[in-house]
Amino acid sequence: MDDLEISKKKFLYKSSYRGSKEMDLIIGNFAKKFIDLFDKNELHLFSQILDSDDNDLYQWIFGKSETPDHFKNRVFQLLIDFSIKQNDV
């Protein structure tokens, strides 16, 4: 198993055990769907998302507060779109 695959497994685990059940579901399901599609740079961006506070992420994802500039990227936009779509179900 190479370093990239090990990182993906760690990110999958961290995505599903964040502390807040709602964010466990949102980020965990997002990771399960997209992580294998991410290149090394996108995994780095995803890692930054994982290092963020659950409440802040929730506020940014659902437009309750302004998303910081460093999160205005393809990976975070995918997370927003995925989360909104899941919330509509």
N, CA, C and O atoms as CSV, one atom per row, in Angstrom:
chain,resi,resn,atom,element,x,y,z
A,1,MET,N,N,0.858,-1.180,0.000
A,1,MET,CA,C,0.000,0.000,0.000
A,1,MET,C,C,0.905,1.244,0.000
A,1,MET,O,O,1.800,1.366,0.837
A,2,ASP,N,N,0.665,2.160,-0.939
A,2,ASP,CA,C,1.505,3.356,-1.022
A,2,ASP,C,C,1.010,4.443,-0.069
A,2,ASP,O,O,-0.052,4.320,0.541
A,3,ASP,N,N,1.799,5.506,0.043
A,3,ASP,CA,C,1.482,6.594,0.974
A,3,ASP,C,C,0.138,7.259,0.668
A,3,ASP,O,O,-0.589,7.650,1.581
A,4,LEU,N,N,-0.179,7.382,-0.603
A,4,LEU,CA,C,-1.442,8.004,-0.988
A,4,LEU,C,C,-2.635,7.183,-0.501
A,4,LEU,O,O,-3.609,7.740,0.006
A,5,GLU,N,N,-2.561,5.877,-0.651
A,5,GLU,CA,C,-3.652,5.006,-0.191
A,5,GLU,C,C,-3.772,5.022,1.335
A,5,GLU,O,O,-4.878,4.989,1.874
A,6,ILE,N,N,-2.640,5.074,2.020
A,6,ILE,CA,C,-2.659,5.147,3.483
A,6,ILE,C,C,-3.314,6.452,3.928
A,6,ILE,O,O,-4.123,6.462,4.855
A,7,SER,N,N,-2.960,7.551,3.261
A,7,SER,CA,C,-3.565,8.846,3.581
A,7,SER,C,C,-5.070,8.819,3.367
A,7,SER,O,O,-5.831,9.331,4.188
A,8,LYS,N,N,-5.493,8.223,2.267
A,8,LYS,CA,C,-6.932,8.138,1.995
A,8,LYS,C,C,-7.651,7.376,3.094
A,8,LYS,O,O,-8.727,7.789,3.528
A,9,LYS,N,N,-7.077,6.270,3.552
A,9,LYS,CA,C,-7.706,5.491,4.626
A,9,LYS,C,C,-7.793,6.301,5.916
A,9,LYS,O,O,-8.805,6.251,6.615
A,10,LYS,N,N,-6.733,7.047,6.231
A,10,LYS,CA,C,-6.745,7.895,7.424
A,10,LYS,C,C,-7.812,8.984,7.304
A,10,LYS,O,O,-8.527,9.269,8.265
A,11,PHE,N,N,-7.914,9.591,6.115
A,11,PHE,CA,C,-8.905,10.641,5.902
A,11,PHE,C,C,-10.325,10.084,5.987
A,11,PHE,O,O,-11.216,10.737,6.528
A,12,LEU,N,N,-10.535,8.894,5.462
A,12,LEU,CA,C,-11.861,8.278,5.565
A,12,LEU,C,C,-12.258,8.079,7.022
A,12,LEU,O,O,-13.392,8.361,7.408
A,13,TYR,N,N,-11.324,7.595,7.821
A,13,TYR,CA,C,-11.601,7.392,9.246
A,13,TYR,C,C,-11.899,8.733,9.920
A,13,TYR,O,O,-12.897,8.880,10.627
A,14,LYS,N,N,-11.012,9.708,9.687
A,14,LYS,CA,C,-11.168,11.017,10.321
A,14,LYS,C,C,-12.462,11.706,9.885
A,14,LYS,O,O,-13.042,12.485,10.641
A,15,SER,N,N,-12.907,11.417,8.675
A,15,SER,CA,C,-14.144,12.004,8.154
A,15,SER,C,C,-15.378,11.515,8.891
A,15,SER,O,O,-16.349,12.256,9.041
A,16,SER,N,N,-15.345,10.294,9.342
A,16,SER,CA,C,-16.523,9.674,9.946
A,16,SER,C,C,-16.549,9.732,11.468
A,16,SER,O,O,-17.550,9.374,12.088
A,17,TYR,N,N,-15.443,10.185,12.075
A,17,TYR,CA,C,-15.365,10.252,13.541
A,17,TYR,C,C,-14.860,11.625,13.952
A,17,TYR,O,O,-13.756,11.763,14.480
A,18,ARG,N,N,-15.686,12.642,13.703
A,18,ARG,CA,C,-15.296,14.027,13.927
A,18,ARG,C,C,-15.706,14.532,15.307
A,18,ARG,O,O,-15.044,15.410,15.860
A,19,GLY,N,N,-16.770,14.002,15.864
A,19,GLY,CA,C,-17.246,14.474,17.159
A,19,GLY,C,C,-18.704,14.890,17.120
A,19,GLY,O,O,-19.449,14.656,18.071
A,20,SER,N,N,-19.106,15.502,16.028
A,20,SER,CA,C,-20.509,15.882,15.860
A,20,SER,C,C,-21.132,14.883,14.885
A,20,SER,O,O,-20.642,14.704,13.770
A,21,LYS,N,N,-22.197,14.246,15.309
A,21,LYS,CA,C,-22.815,13.189,14.494
A,21,LYS,C,C,-23.238,13.707,13.122
A,21,LYS,O,O,-23.061,13.025,12.112
A,22,GLU,N,N,-23.795,14.911,13.093
A,22,GLU,CA,C,-24.236,15.467,11.812
A,22,GLU,C,C,-23.061,15.637,10.850
A,22,GLU,O,O,-23.167,15.289,9.674
A,23,MET,N,N,-21.944,16.169,11.343
A,23,MET,CA,C,-20.783,16.357,10.473
A,23,MET,C,C,-20.103,15.021,10.164
A,23,MET,O,O,-19.509,14.864,9.098
A,24,ASP,N,N,-20.186,14.063,11.084
A,24,ASP,CA,C,-19.697,12.703,10.779
A,24,ASP,C,C,-20.393,12.179,9.527
A,24,ASP,O,O,-19.752,11.626,8.633
A,25,LEU,N,N,-21.707,12.359,9.473
A,25,LEU,CA,C,-22.486,11.861,8.339
A,25,LEU,C,C,-22.197,12.647,7.061
A,25,LEU,O,O,-21.990,12.059,5.999
A,26,ILE,N,N,-22.185,13.962,7.166
A,26,ILE,CA,C,-21.963,14.793,5.977
A,26,ILE,C,C,-20.571,14.550,5.399
A,26,ILE,O,O,-20.430,14.196,4.228
A,27,ILE,N,N,-19.552,14.744,6.223
A,27,ILE,CA,C,-18.173,14.648,5.716
A,27,ILE,C,C,-17.811,13.189,5.445
A,27,ILE,O,O,-17.108,12.898,4.478
A,28,GLY,N,N,-18.279,12.279,6.281
A,28,GLY,CA,C,-17.986,10.865,6.066
A,28,GLY,C,C,-18.557,10.354,4.750
A,28,GLY,O,O,-17.860,9.684,3.988
A,29,ASN,N,N,-19.810,10.663,4.482
A,29,ASN,CA,C,-20.431,10.237,3.224
A,29,ASN,C,C,-19.795,10.925,2.021
A,29,ASN,O,O,-19.623,10.312,0.968
A,30,PHE,N,N,-19.450,12.185,2.180
A,30,PHE,CA,C,-18.754,12.910,1.113
A,30,PHE,C,C,-17.419,12.217,0.794
A,30,PHE,O,O,-17.095,11.985,-0.371
A,31,ALA,N,N,-16.666,11.896,1.826
A,31,ALA,CA,C,-15.365,11.254,1.621
A,31,ALA,C,C,-15.521,9.899,0.936
A,31,ALA,O,O,-14.759,9.572,0.026
A,32,LYS,N,N,-16.496,9.118,1.364
A,32,LYS,CA,C,-16.719,7.809,0.743
A,32,LYS,C,C,-17.008,7.938,-0.748
A,32,LYS,O,O,-16.600,7.090,-1.541
A,33,LYS,N,N,-17.706,8.994,-1.121
A,33,LYS,CA,C,-18.078,9.176,-2.519
A,33,LYS,C,C,-16.926,9.738,-3.372
A,33,LYS,O,O,-16.768,9.342,-4.527
A,34,PHE,N,N,-16.138,10.640,-2.822
A,34,PHE,CA,C,-15.190,11.399,-3.644
A,34,PHE,C,C,-13.711,11.100,-3.424
A,34,PHE,O,O,-12.902,11.408,-4.300
A,35,ILE,N,N,-13.329,10.522,-2.308
A,35,ILE,CA,C,-11.909,10.460,-1.969
A,35,ILE,C,C,-11.063,9.733,-3.021
A,35,ILE,O,O,-9.917,10.116,-3.257
A,36,ASP,N,N,-11.599,8.711,-3.643
A,36,ASP,CA,C,-10.829,7.987,-4.652
A,36,ASP,C,C,-10.665,8.775,-5.946
A,36,ASP,O,O,-9.850,8.413,-6.795
A,37,LEU,N,N,-11.428,9.840,-6.100
A,37,LEU,CA,C,-11.330,10.688,-7.289
A,37,LEU,C,C,-10.325,11.828,-7.110
A,37,LEU,O,O,-9.938,12.477,-8.082
A,38,PHE,N,N,-9.905,12.068,-5.870
A,38,PHE,CA,C,-9.022,13.194,-5.581
A,38,PHE,C,C,-7.572,12.879,-5.919
A,38,PHE,O,O,-7.077,11.780,-5.665
A,39,ASP,N,N,-6.899,13.878,-6.503
A,39,ASP,CA,C,-5.458,13.764,-6.721
A,39,ASP,C,C,-4.746,14.241,-5.445
A,39,ASP,O,O,-5.396,14.573,-4.454
A,40,LYS,N,N,-3.449,14.270,-5.479
A,40,LYS,CA,C,-2.670,14.620,-4.287
A,40,LYS,C,C,-2.999,16.032,-3.790
A,40,LYS,O,O,-3.131,16.246,-2.585
A,41,ASN,N,N,-3.132,16.986,-4.702
A,41,ASN,CA,C,-3.450,18.360,-4.319
A,41,ASN,C,C,-4.840,18.438,-3.692
A,41,ASN,O,O,-5.032,19.114,-2.681
A,42,GLU,N,N,-5.799,17.751,-4.287
A,42,GLU,CA,C,-7.157,17.769,-3.744
A,42,GLU,C,C,-7.223,17.084,-2.382
A,42,GLU,O,O,-8.010,17.483,-1.524
A,43,LEU,N,N,-6.411,16.069,-2.184
A,43,LEU,CA,C,-6.346,15.443,-0.858
A,43,LEU,C,C,-5.801,16.419,0.176
A,43,LEU,O,O,-6.235,16.421,1.328
A,44,HIS,N,N,-4.858,17.237,-0.238
A,44,HIS,CA,C,-4.331,18.259,0.674
A,44,HIS,C,C,-5.437,19.251,1.051
A,44,HIS,O,O,-5.577,19.621,2.217
A,45,LEU,N,N,-6.215,19.674,0.059
A,45,LEU,CA,C,-7.334,20.585,0.328
A,45,LEU,C,C,-8.356,19.928,1.254
A,45,LEU,O,O,-8.892,20.572,2.156
A,46,PHE,N,N,-8.621,18.649,1.024
A,46,PHE,CA,C,-9.564,17.919,1.873
A,46,PHE,C,C,-9.027,17.803,3.300
A,46,PHE,O,O,-9.786,17.887,4.265
A,47,SER,N,N,-7.726,17.611,3.425
A,47,SER,CA,C,-7.098,17.542,4.739
A,47,SER,C,C,-7.322,18.837,5.521
A,47,SER,O,O,-7.540,18.800,6.733
A,48,GLN,N,N,-7.271,19.971,4.839
A,48,GLN,CA,C,-7.522,21.255,5.496
A,48,GLN,C,C,-8.969,21.339,5.987
A,48,GLN,O,O,-9.244,21.896,7.049
A,49,ILE,N,N,-9.872,20.785,5.209
A,49,ILE,CA,C,-11.279,20.742,5.636
A,49,ILE,C,C,-11.396,19.900,6.909
A,49,ILE,O,O,-12.065,20.293,7.864
A,50,LEU,N,N,-10.745,18.750,6.909
A,50,LEU,CA,C,-10.813,17.854,8.064
A,50,LEU,C,C,-10.229,18.480,9.328
A,50,LEU,O,O,-10.630,18.133,10.439
A,51,ASP,N,N,-9.284,19.399,9.159
A,51,ASP,CA,C,-8.655,20.048,10.304
A,51,ASP,C,C,-9.480,21.209,10.856
A,51,ASP,O,O,-9.091,21.839,11.840
A,52,SER,N,N,-10.605,21.488,10.230
A,52,SER,CA,C,-11.444,22.625,10.642
A,52,SER,C,C,-12.490,22.196,11.666
A,52,SER,O,O,-12.852,21.024,11.770
A,53,ASP,N,N,-12.952,23.172,12.404
A,53,ASP,CA,C,-13.974,22.969,13.426
A,53,ASP,C,C,-15.319,22.615,12.785
A,53,ASP,O,O,-15.710,23.216,11.784
A,54,ASP,N,N,-16.020,21.646,13.359
A,54,ASP,CA,C,-17.305,21.206,12.825
A,54,ASP,C,C,-18.311,22.344,12.704
A,54,ASP,O,O,-18.986,22.469,11.682
A,55,ASN,N,N,-18.416,23.164,13.726
A,55,ASN,CA,C,-19.385,24.252,13.695
A,55,ASN,C,C,-19.060,25.246,12.577
A,55,ASN,O,O,-19.956,25.708,11.871
A,56,ASP,N,N,-17.775,25.571,12.422
A,56,ASP,CA,C,-17.378,26.480,11.340
A,56,ASP,C,C,-17.735,25.879,9.985
A,56,ASP,O,O,-18.295,26.560,9.126
A,57,LEU,N,N,-17.408,24.602,9.796
A,57,LEU,CA,C,-17.718,23.934,8.528
A,57,LEU,C,C,-19.212,23.971,8.242
A,57,LEU,O,O,-19.633,24.281,7.127
A,58,TYR,N,N,-19.995,23.657,9.240
A,58,TYR,CA,C,-21.450,23.675,9.070
A,58,TYR,C,C,-21.919,25.062,8.625
A,58,TYR,O,O,-22.717,25.183,7.696
A,59,GLN,N,N,-21.425,26.099,9.287
A,59,GLN,CA,C,-21.807,27.472,8.959
A,59,GLN,C,C,-21.423,27.823,7.521
A,59,GLN,O,O,-22.205,28.452,6.809
A,60,TRP,N,N,-20.229,27.423,7.091
A,60,TRP,CA,C,-19.757,27.731,5.737
A,60,TRP,C,C,-20.511,26.921,4.687
A,60,TRP,O,O,-20.913,27.457,3.654
A,61,ILE,N,N,-20.702,25.643,4.950
A,61,ILE,CA,C,-21.366,24.765,3.978
A,61,ILE,C,C,-22.779,25.234,3.680
A,61,ILE,O,O,-23.199,25.261,2.523
A,62,PHE,N,N,-23.509,25.603,4.715
A,62,PHE,CA,C,-24.910,25.961,4.546
A,62,PHE,C,C,-25.136,27.469,4.445
A,62,PHE,O,O,-26.261,27.945,4.599
A,63,GLY,N,N,-24.050,28.225,4.182
A,63,GLY,CA,C,-24.162,29.649,3.900
A,63,GLY,C,C,-24.594,30.510,5.055
A,63,GLY,O,O,-25.135,31.597,4.849
A,64,LYS,N,N,-24.368,30.050,6.267
A,64,LYS,CA,C,-24.763,30.821,7.440
A,64,LYS,C,C,-23.691,31.837,7.830
A,64,LYS,O,O,-23.961,32.774,8.582
A,65,SER,N,N,-22.476,31.650,7.318
A,65,SER,CA,C,-21.411,32.636,7.476
A,65,SER,C,C,-20.498,32.558,6.251
A,65,SER,O,O,-20.510,31.573,5.513
A,66,GLU,N,N,-19.722,33.595,6.053
A,66,GLU,CA,C,-18.853,33.715,4.879
A,66,GLU,C,C,-17.740,32.670,4.909
A,66,GLU,O,O,-17.051,32.509,5.916
A,67,THR,N,N,-17.576,31.966,3.795
A,67,THR,CA,C,-16.520,30.967,3.656
A,67,THR,C,C,-15.180,31.679,3.497
A,67,THR,O,O,-15.059,32.578,2.664
A,68,PRO,N,N,-14.175,31.296,4.278
A,68,PRO,CA,C,-12.846,31.903,4.128
A,68,PRO,C,C,-12.298,31.663,2.719
A,68,PRO,O,O,-12.609,30.658,2.079
A,69,ASP,N,N,-11.487,32.594,2.259
A,69,ASP,CA,C,-10.935,32.512,0.908
A,69,ASP,C,C,-10.170,31.221,0.650
A,69,ASP,O,O,-10.228,30.681,-0.455
A,70,HIS,N,N,-9.453,30.716,1.654
A,70,HIS,CA,C,-8.651,29.506,1.422
A,70,HIS,C,C,-9.515,28.254,1.239
A,70,HIS,O,O,-9.000,27.196,0.878
A,71,PHE,N,N,-10.817,28.368,1.485
A,71,PHE,CA,C,-11.734,27.255,1.231
A,71,PHE,C,C,-12.544,27.436,-0.050
A,71,PHE,O,O,-13.427,26.633,-0.354
A,72,LYS,N,N,-12.246,28.473,-0.781
A,72,LYS,CA,C,-12.943,28.694,-2.051
A,72,LYS,C,C,-12.180,27.945,-3.137
A,72,LYS,O,O,-11.394,28.519,-3.889
A,73,ASN,N,N,-12.443,26.640,-3.188
A,73,ASN,CA,C,-11.767,25.753,-4.144
A,73,ASN,C,C,-12.729,24.642,-4.562
A,73,ASN,O,O,-13.836,24.522,-4.036
A,74,ARG,N,N,-12.284,23.845,-5.508
A,74,ARG,CA,C,-13.127,22.792,-6.085
A,74,ARG,C,C,-13.604,21.781,-5.038
A,74,ARG,O,O,-14.768,21.382,-5.056
A,75,VAL,N,N,-12.733,21.370,-4.143
A,75,VAL,CA,C,-13.082,20.344,-3.157
A,75,VAL,C,C,-14.159,20.863,-2.203
A,75,VAL,O,O,-15.121,20.155,-1.907
A,76,PHE,N,N,-14.000,22.087,-1.729
A,76,PHE,CA,C,-14.999,22.626,-0.808
A,76,PHE,C,C,-16.329,22.856,-1.526
A,76,PHE,O,O,-17.394,22.656,-0.942
A,77,GLN,N,N,-16.268,23.272,-2.780
A,77,GLN,CA,C,-17.512,23.456,-3.543
A,77,GLN,C,C,-18.222,22.121,-3.748
A,77,GLN,O,O,-19.449,22.048,-3.667
A,78,LEU,N,N,-17.457,21.071,-4.011
A,78,LEU,CA,C,-18.056,19.730,-4.109
A,78,LEU,C,C,-18.739,19.353,-2.799
A,78,LEU,O,O,-19.830,18.783,-2.804
A,79,LEU,N,N,-18.091,19.673,-1.673
A,79,LEU,CA,C,-18.664,19.378,-0.360
A,79,LEU,C,C,-19.962,20.156,-0.151
A,79,LEU,O,O,-20.942,19.606,0.353
A,80,ILE,N,N,-19.972,21.415,-0.531
A,80,ILE,CA,C,-21.187,22.232,-0.413
A,80,ILE,C,C,-22.313,21.626,-1.247
A,80,ILE,O,O,-23.418,21.407,-0.749
A,81,ASP,N,N,-22.024,21.359,-2.513
A,81,ASP,CA,C,-23.048,20.799,-3.409
A,81,ASP,C,C,-23.559,19.458,-2.891
A,81,ASP,O,O,-24.766,19.214,-2.891
A,82,PHE,N,N,-22.663,18.598,-2.456
A,82,PHE,CA,C,-23.027,17.280,-1.927
A,82,PHE,C,C,-23.908,17.438,-0.687
A,82,PHE,O,O,-24.926,16.759,-0.559
A,83,SER,N,N,-23.523,18.326,0.217
A,83,SER,CA,C,-24.241,18.512,1.481
A,83,SER,C,C,-25.649,19.048,1.257
A,83,SER,O,O,-26.608,18.588,1.878
A,84,ILE,N,N,-25.762,20.021,0.369
A,84,ILE,CA,C,-27.072,20.609,0.089
A,84,ILE,C,C,-27.975,19.558,-0.556
A,84,ILE,O,O,-29.153,19.447,-0.215
A,85,LYS,N,N,-27.421,18.795,-1.481
A,85,LYS,CA,C,-28.197,17.748,-2.148
A,85,LYS,C,C,-28.666,16.688,-1.130
A,85,LYS,O,O,-29.811,16.238,-1.183
A,86,GLN,N,N,-27.776,16.297,-0.210
A,86,GLN,CA,C,-28.125,15.314,0.814
A,86,GLN,C,C,-29.174,15.860,1.781
A,86,GLN,O,O,-30.039,15.125,2.257
A,87,ASN,N,N,-29.086,17.137,2.058
A,87,ASN,CA,C,-30.014,17.763,2.990
A,87,ASN,C,C,-31.411,17.884,2.386
A,87,ASN,O,O,-32.402,17.914,3.115
A,88,ASP,N,N,-31.495,17.953,1.051
A,88,ASP,CA,C,-32.788,18.059,0.386
A,88,ASP,C,C,-33.541,16.731,0.333
A,88,ASP,O,O,-34.744,16.712,0.072
A,89,VAL,N,N,-32.853,15.636,0.575
A,89,VAL,CA,C,-33.472,14.310,0.472
A,89,VAL,C,C,-34.379,14.041,1.620
A,89,VAL,O,O,-34.982,12.970,1.692
